[in-house]
Amino acid sequence: MTSVRTDDFDYDLPGDAIAEVPAEPRDSARLLDATGPDVAHRHVRDLAGLVGPGDLLVLNETRVLPARVRFTRPTGGAAEVLLLEPTEPPRWWSALVRPSAKLRPGTRVAVDAELSFEFGDDLGDGQRMVRPIAQGSLIDALARCGEMPLPPYLGRTRLDDPDRYQTVYAADRAQSAAAPTAGLHLTPELLDEVAAAGAQVARVELVVGLGTFRPMTADRVEDHRMHRERYVVPPATWEAVQRTQRDGGRVVAVGTTSVRALESAAATGELEGSTDLFIRSPYGWRVVDLLLTNFHLPRSTLLVMIEAFAGPRWRALYCEALAEGYRFLSFGDAMLLARAATPVGGLA
């Protein structure tokens, strides 16, 4: 396979193109429609007119955990913990800690009367072992003390309405360290319109980790170490996928996380598990035909996936979006992409 340089996925992203607040209402976000040879400028609310009978819209129903907790160290300095995912041994989590050097292994700090953190070993890649100690449910403690873990490029932004960083269809159990951001644009009314247009709606779950958004630092794309994420594709969803493919419909993934869940299930034959699938060109697509996605960070694995899906056209589409004033990243606008022809000899 030909080596690909990471800087081939770099582009100039002006600061004023990064959306700092979400669009209101949700489906008023702009939509760059690249499903045909010519680009059309629409809004997400137009999605129901772009799908129809036989199509299947697949949503990632994961819920974001309010996992960022700010507190004061015993010395009086400010600190924060961002819980990422449970690890072994039980009750410990991998986490981002700031300032990590000031919280040595064995240190225990109280956030309030009912929540404390014990700090453990360095895990590398900027992560630490952290043990949350809650009187009662940890979920309840985080709901009380935690904040939504907005991406680092949003600085100290705080949302007036934390639900604005959740999809309207999120499941009850909170697990993710970040939102499946393409789904933030959808509303119950729009999903009803999609169903009325004849398309089915199905769900998967992929627990989103911060590695999803982390830029690649290796010089070559193939040297990037992909993070792992847990996924579940319900049997009913997989049956709907197979029926859609058999009947000649299109599988429309809402977000790159839905893509990872579906393509991981297809690649492994397992409907549930942990995946480190790194989708990059050339890739032999098995499931997804259309992709609704936001505009991604330069040098990110998500942008590599977009290139594998839509081909080198991605750069012209990004240039068009910037020229037309589209808003980028998590709270930004969206694009609807059609899959380019699968290359001969694509990856399994």
C-alpha positions in Angstrom: 0.0 0.0 0.0 1.3 3.5 -0.8 2.3 5.6 2.2 0.1 8.6 2.8 1.5 11.7 4.6 -0.6 13.1 7.5 0.0 16.6 6.2 -2.0 15.7 3.1 -5.0 16.1 5.4 -4.1 19.6 6.5 -6.0 22.7 5.5 -6.3 26.3 6.6 -9.1 26.6 9.1 -9.7 30.3 10.1 -10.7 30.8 13.7 -13.8 32.7 12.7 -15.0 29.6 10.8 -15.3 27.5 14.0 -18.8 27.6 15.4 -18.8 28.5 19.1 -22.5 28.0 19.6 -25.0 25.6 18.0 -27.5 26.7 15.4 -31.1 27.4 16.7 -33.3 25.7 15.9 -31.2 22.6 15.5 -32.3 21.8 11.9 -31.6 25.4 10.7 -27.9 24.4 10.3 -26.8 24.6 6.7 -26.3 21.5 4.7 -23.8 21.2 1.8 -25.5 18.6 -0.4 -22.7 16.7 -2.3 -24.8 13.6 -3.2 -24.6 14.5 -6.9 -21.9 15.9 -9.3 -23.0 19.4 -8.5 -23.1 20.9 -5.0 -26.3 22.3 -3.7 -26.6 24.6 -0.6 -29.5 23.5 1.6 -30.4 23.2 5.3 -30.6 20.2 7.5 -34.4 20.6 7.7 -34.4 19.6 3.9 -33.1 16.1 4.7 -36.5 14.5 4.4 -36.5 15.6 0.7 -33.2 13.8 0.1 -34.2 10.4 1.3 -37.1 8.2 0.4 -38.7 4.7 0.3 -36.2 1.9 0.8 -33.6 4.2 2.5 -32.4 3.5 6.0 -31.2 6.4 8.3 -28.9 5.1 11.1 -28.4 7.1 14.3 -25.9 6.7 17.1 -28.0 6.9 20.2 -25.1 7.3 22.7 -25.6 9.8 25.5 -22.9 12.1 26.7 -21.8 11.9 30.3 -21.3 15.2 32.1 -17.8 14.0 32.8 -15.8 17.2 33.2 -15.6 18.1 36.9 -13.9 21.3 38.1 -12.6 21.5 41.7 -10.2 23.2 44.0 -7.0 21.5 45.1 -6.1 21.5 48.8 -3.5 24.2 48.1 -6.2 26.4 46.6 -5.4 25.9 42.9 -7.9 25.2 40.3 -8.0 21.7 38.8 -10.3 19.5 36.7 -10.9 15.9 35.8 -12.4 14.6 32.5 -13.5 11.0 32.9 -13.1 9.0 29.6 -14.0 5.4 30.3 -14.0 2.7 33.0 -10.9 0.6 33.1 -9.6 -2.4 35.0 -9.4 -2.7 38.0 -13.1 -2.0 38.6 -14.2 1.5 39.7 -11.1 3.1 38.1 -11.4 5.3 35.0 -9.0 6.6 32.4 -9.2 10.4 32.6 -7.6 13.6 31.5 -6.4 15.6 34.6 -5.3 19.2 34.8 -2.8 20.0 36.3 -1.7 16.3 36.3 1.7 16.9 37.8 0.1 18.6 40.9 -2.0 15.5 41.7 0.4 12.7 42.4 -0.6 9.1 42.7 -2.3 8.4 46.0 -3.7 11.9 46.3 -7.4 12.1 47.2 -9.4 15.3 46.7 -13.0 16.0 47.7 -15.2 17.8 45.1 -18.1 18.1 47.6 -19.4 16.2 50.5 -20.5 13.3 48.3 -17.9 13.1 45.5 -14.1 12.6 45.7 -11.4 11.6 43.3 -8.3 9.4 44.0 -5.5 9.8 41.5 -3.5 6.8 40.2 -0.8 6.1 37.7 0.0 7.8 34.4 -1.4 5.9 31.4 0.5 7.8 28.7 -1.0 9.9 26.0 -1.9 12.5 28.6 -4.2 10.2 30.5 -4.3 9.1 34.2 -5.9 6.5 36.3 -8.6 8.1 38.4 -11.0 6.5 40.9 -14.3 8.4 41.5 -15.6 7.9 45.0 -19.3 8.8 45.2 -21.8 8.5 48.1 -24.5 6.8 46.0 -24.7 6.8 42.2 -21.7 8.2 40.3 -24.1 9.2 37.5 -26.1 11.3 40.0 -22.9 12.8 41.4 -21.7 13.8 37.9 -25.2 15.2 37.1 -24.7 17.4 40.2 -21.1 18.4 39.9 -20.1 17.7 36.3 -20.3 19.7 33.0 -20.6 18.6 29.4 -17.1 17.9 28.0 -17.1 20.3 25.2 -14.1 20.0 22.7 -10.9 21.8 23.7 -11.1 24.2 20.8 -14.2 25.7 22.3 -12.0 27.0 25.2 -14.0 27.8 28.3 -17.4 27.9 26.5 -20.3 26.8 28.8 -23.8 26.0 27.5 -26.8 27.6 29.0 -28.7 24.4 28.1 -26.5 21.3 28.6 -29.0 19.2 26.5 -27.8 21.2 23.5 -24.8 18.9 23.5 -27.1 15.8 23.5 -29.0 14.4 20.5 -32.8 14.4 20.9 -32.8 10.6 20.6 -30.0 9.8 23.1 -30.5 6.7 25.1 -31.0 6.9 28.9 -27.6 5.6 29.9 -24.8 8.2 29.7 -21.4 6.8 28.6 -19.7 9.0 26.0 -17.0 11.5 26.5 -18.1 13.5 23.4 -21.3 13.9 21.4 -22.0 12.3 18.0 -22.1 15.8 16.6 -23.8 15.2 13.3 -26.9 14.1 15.2 -27.1 17.3 17.1 -28.9 18.8 14.0 -31.8 16.4 14.0 -35.2 17.1 15.7 -38.1 14.8 16.5 -40.2 16.6 13.8 -37.5 16.1 11.2 -37.2 12.4 12.0 -41.0 12.2 11.6 -40.7 13.8 8.2 -38.0 11.3 7.2 -40.3 8.5 8.2 -43.2 10.1 6.3 -41.0 10.2 3.2 -40.7 6.4 3.4 -37.3 6.0 4.9 -36.7 3.8 7.9 -34.9 5.0 11.0 -32.7 2.6 13.0 -30.2 3.0 15.9 -26.7 1.8 16.9 -24.6 2.8 19.8 -20.9 3.7 19.7 -19.4 5.1 22.8 -17.5 8.2 21.6 -14.1 8.8 23.1 -11.9 11.9 22.8 -9.6 10.0 20.5 -12.2 10.4 17.8 -11.3 14.1 17.6 -7.6 14.0 18.4 -5.4 15.1 15.5 -2.8 12.7 14.1 0.8 13.4 15.1 2.6 10.7 13.2 4.2 11.8 9.9 2.5 8.9 8.0 -1.2 8.2 8.3 -0.6 4.4 8.6 1.5 5.0 11.7 -1.3 6.5 13.7 -2.4 4.4 16.6 -6.2 4.2 16.5 -8.2 4.5 19.7 -10.8 1.8 20.6 -14.5 2.4 21.1 -17.3 0.1 22.2 -20.2 -0.4 19.9 -23.5 -2.2 19.7 -25.5 -2.8 16.5 -28.9 -4.3 17.6 -30.0 -7.3 15.6 -33.1 -5.4 14.4 -30.8 -2.7 13.0 -28.6 -5.2 11.3 -31.6 -6.9 9.8 -32.8 -3.6 8.5 -29.4 -3.0 7.0 -29.4 -6.3 5.2 -33.0 -5.7 4.0 -32.1 -2.3 2.7 -29.1 -3.7 0.8 -31.1 -6.6 -0.6 -33.9 -4.3 -1.8 -31.6 -1.7 -3.4 -32.1 1.1 -0.9 -29.4 3.3 0.6 -27.9 3.1 4.1 -27.5 6.7 5.4 -25.2 7.0 8.4 -25.7 10.0 10.6 -22.2 10.8 11.7 -18.8 9.1 11.5 -19.5 7.2 14.7 -22.5 5.5 13.1 -20.2 4.6 10.3 -17.6 3.0 12.6 -20.3 0.9 14.3 -21.8 -0.4 11.1 -18.6 -1.0 9.3 -17.0 -2.6 12.4 -19.9 -5.0 12.6 -19.6 -5.9 8.9 -15.8 -6.3 9.1 -15.9 -8.6 12.2 -19.2 -10.3 12.0 -19.8 -9.2 15.6 -22.7 -7.0 16.4 -21.2 -5.9 19.7 -17.6 -5.4 20.8 -14.7 -3.0 20.9 -13.3 -1.6 17.6 -10.1 0.1 16.6 -11.1 0.1 12.9 -9.2 2.9 11.1 -11.1 3.7 7.9 -8.6 5.1 5.3 -8.1 4.8 1.6 -8.3 2.4 -0.1 -11.2 0.9 1.9 -13.7 -1.7 0.7 -17.0 -0.2 2.0 -19.6 -2.9 3.0 -22.5 -0.9 4.4 -22.7 2.9 4.2 -23.9 4.6 1.0 -24.6 8.2 2.2 -23.0 10.1 5.1 -24.4 13.1 7.0 -21.4 14.6 8.8 -20.0 17.9 10.1 -16.8 19.5 8.9 -13.8 18.1 10.8 -10.5 19.2 12.2 -7.4 19.3 10.0 -5.2 16.2 10.3 -7.9 14.2 12.0 -8.8 10.5 11.5 -12.3 11.7 10.7 -11.0 13.6 7.7 -9.1 10.5 6.6 -12.5 8.7 6.8 -14.1 11.4 4.7 -11.4 11.0 2.0 -11.9 7.2 2.0 -15.6 7.7 1.6 -15.9 10.6 -0.9 -12.5 10.5 -2.5 -10.1 13.5 -3.2 -13.2 15.6 -3.8 -13.3 16.4 0.0 -10.8 19.2 -0.4 -12.8 21.0 -3.0 -15.9 20.6 -0.9 -14.2 22.0 2.2 -12.9 25.0 0.1 -16.5 25.6 -1.1 -17.9 25.5 2.4 -15.3 27.9 3.7 -15.9 30.3 0.7 -19.6 30.1 1.4 -19.3 30.9 5.1 -20.3 27.5 6.5 -19.6 27.0 10.2 -17.1 24.2 11.1 -16.6 21.5 13.8 -18.9 20.3 16.6 -21.4 23.1 16.6 -21.1 23.8 13.0 -23.0 23.0 9.8 -23.2 19.7 8.0 -22.6 18.0 4.6 -24.3 15.1 3.0 -21.9 12.9 1.0 -22.4 10.1 -1.5 -19.9 7.3 -1.4 -17.4 7.3 -4.2 -16.8 4.0 -6.1 -15.2 1.4 -3.9 -11.5 1.0 -5.1 -10.3 -2.3 -6.3 -8.4 -4.1 -3.6 -9.9 -2.0 -0.8 -9.1 -2.9 2.8 -11.1 -5.5 4.6 
